[in-house]
Amino acid sequence: MFVRKAAWVVTAVLGLLFPLVAVAAPSASADAHALVRTLYYDVSQAQEFAADWDRAAVNWNNSVVNVKLARRASGTPTNIRIYADNGWPRAYVSSLGNGTVYMGRQAVQQGYYRPRITTHEIGHILGLPDRRTGLCADLMSGSSAPVSCRNDLPNAAERAEVDRRFAGTLAAGDVRAAGYTGSSSTECFVY
Ligand SMILES: [Zn+2]
């Protein structure tokens, strides 16, 4: 009697749980076990460009599902260090999801759109290389697009590429260990 009742309870609980699980799962969950990783960026050294880096985070958060960007807070790691100088904007990628980015005032003074620059540099941290197509529709075309280009969003292929790179079941700590292009050296990309 006890066993039958216990079995009924388990069945009832599972019956309650499964619809909830189904509802809670991401709608595009081809892989129900995929983990959304959060990368923390530090704007404390970003000088006058902090808002532009926040804009880059919003742009990426609205564009991809497998990785999220958030400002670092006490107790979180720092995945992305941010600086500003008078040179050209650039990104030093130490591993997928980790590195250092610079806003360079040289490009700003030439008229390049600040949110496009920051979103492009974060694109490097997320694993995208430069592709100098000259097209404004391509985020990773960088400064090969006209100075007047104000598109600061990745195109569909760029979004899909980032989601592919961050797909899978690696824990957050493993992203750092996985390295970038299998190399231990830091790669530098420019806007
Ligand atoms: Zn670049």
Residues whose N, C-alpha, C, O or C-beta is under 5 A from the ligand:
A	BS01	ZN	D130 G142 F189 V190 Y191
